[in-house]
Amino acid sequence: MTPPAVGFDFDMTLADTRPGIAATFRELTALTGTYVDEQAAIARLGPPLRTELAYWFPPEEIEQAVTTYRALYEKHAIEPTVLLPGARAALDAVRAQGWRVVVVTSKLGRLAELHLRHLGVTVDAVAGDLFAEGKATAVTAHGCAVYVGDHVADMVAARTADVPGVAVTTGPCSTEELSAAGARLVLGDLREFPAALPGLVRLAL
């Protein structure tokens, strides 16, 4: 019988991708001539790339901007990314529980996998290009009994999948926003996760 899993968002839950994403947006500005305020963009990480690009590009240029950005991303965004405090220990705690680890992210799955390889992190599955309710399908399909994220949309995903949502305040959303979105537990960061995991297991089962 397949053991349950804990699902994790990637950007600003497991990893600080802001430096690389900012660098990629700077390159996008240089290449396209369309200004993107990279500091504004990294302050609201979470929604899909097209949502952010819609602030800067006219509708008819967004798909080309997506293609250009993703081509630049591999060169500029992978190496600067680091794991957030407690991320590796949180994954180890899930493994010690005998559970699986699944990453469910709005980032393109292929790019998330590049990050994970660079960071030396092994997971059981990656589901990408999903947001809010869209993440719930992957959370359910991969047998996630808990979903962990930093954005209110991650709590929507957990609620839609009918699993406990655990929030961390390492992203753009406050404790109050995450609680209002349905988080069953709000942590400062993943350093608090291993101690909370036994209670989450009881809650999930």
N, C-alpha and C positions, 0 to 999 in steps of 0.2 A: 504494500500500500504506500502510495506517495505521501511523504510527510508534508505538513502545511508549510507555507512560506510567509516571510515578511516582505512586503513590497516597499521599495524606497524610491522616492523621486531622486533625481541626480543633481541638477543645478541648485546650489545653495542649501541642499540637504546633505548630500554626501561630499560634494566638492565645491570649492570656490572657483568658479569659472569666470569671474568678473574680469581679471586682467587680460585673459586671452580673448574674451568676447569684445572688450573695449578695443584691443588691438585690431581685431578683425573689422570692427565698424570703422576705425580710422582708415584702414586700407580700402574699405568699400567707398568711403568718402573720396579718397584720393583717386580711385579708379573710375568712379562714375561721375564725379563732380557734384553729386548731391550730398549736401551736408547732413550728417547724422551726429547728434550730440551723444557721444558714447557714454558719458556719465549719466545722462538721463536714461539711456537705454538699460544700463546695467543696474540702475536703481529699481527697475521694475521687472526683473527677470522672473519668468514663470510661464506667461502666455506663449503661444506659438510664435515663431519667427515672423510670419506674415503679419501678425498683429502689430508687432513693433515696427516693421518696415512701413506699414500703412501710415505711421506718423510722419514719414519723411518722403515717401515716393508716391506719385500719382497712381491710381489703380492699374492703369495699363502697363506700368513699369514694375510692378511688385514681383511678378513671377520671374522676370529676368534678374531682379535684385536678389531674390532667394537663391537662384542658381549661382550667381556671382559670389554671394556671401558664403555659401557652403563650399565653393571651390577654394576660397581664401581661408576658411576656417581650419582646414587640416594643417595648413602651414603656420598659422599664427596663433591658434587657440589651444592646441593640445598641450604643448610643452609648459606654458605658464600655469596651468591648472594644478592645484594642490588639493589633497583631501582636507576636509574641515576637521577641527578637533573632535576626537572621539569616533570618527567614522569607521576606522578600521576595527576598533574595539567593539563597536556596535555590531558589525558584521560577524566578528568572531563570536560574540555572545549568541547570535542567532544560530550559528553553526553548532555551538556547544549545546544548544537546546535540542539539536537534532533536526532543526528546521532548515528550509532552503532560503536562499536570498534571490530576489527578483528585482530588477530595476525597471520602473515604469515611468517614462519621461516624455515631455513634449519635444525633447531634442530628437533629431533623426537617429534611429537606432544604430546605424552604422557609425555615426560620430560618437555616440555614447560608448560604443564598444572600443573605439580608438582611445578614448579617455581612460577607460578601465584598464586596457592593456598597458598604457603608458604609466598608470598609477600602480600597476602590479596587483590589481584587485580582480578576483575571480568570483563570478556570480553564476547562478544556475540558468538565468534567462534575462534577456533585455527586450522590452517592448517600447518602441519609440513612436514619435510623431502623434502623440495622444495628449489630450488636455481635458481637465474637468471631468464631466460625465463620460467622455471618451476613454479616459483611463480606467473607468470601472469595468469595462469589458475585459481588459487585460488582467486587472486585479482578480477578477473572478476566474478567468480562464486558467491562470497560473496557480490557482489555489492559495492566494494570499489571504491569511486570516487577520492580518493587520496591515495598514498602509501608513507610511511615514512620509511627511512632506513639510515644506516651509511656506506654502501658499494656500490662500483660502480655497482655490480651485482644487487643491489636493484633498482638502477636507470634503469638498463636494464629491470627489471621486470615491472616497472611503464611504461616505454616506450612501451614495448611489449603489455601491457594491455591497452595502449592508455589513461592513466590517468596521472595527474600531479605527478611527483616524488619530494618529499621533502627530502632533505638530512640533516643529522646532522654530525658534525665532531668529534663525540665522539668515533668513531671507527678507523680503520687503514687507512682510505682514506682522502686525503687532499681536501680542498675546490676546488682546480684546477682540481683534478681528478674527483670529484663528478660533477662539472659543465660540464666537458668534456663528462661525461657519460650521460648527459641529464637532470640533476636536474633542475627543474623549480625554486627552491628556496633552498639555503643552509643556515642552521642555525648553530650557535655554539653548542647549545644543545636544549633540549626540553623546557627549560625555556622561549625560544622565541616563542614557538609554539602557545600558546593561542592568542597572539596579531596578529599572522599571519593567524589564522584560518578563520576569515571573508573573507579575500581576497582569500584564497584558495577555500572557498565555492563558491564564485562568479566565480572563474576560472574553478572549476570543473563542475558547472552547466551552 
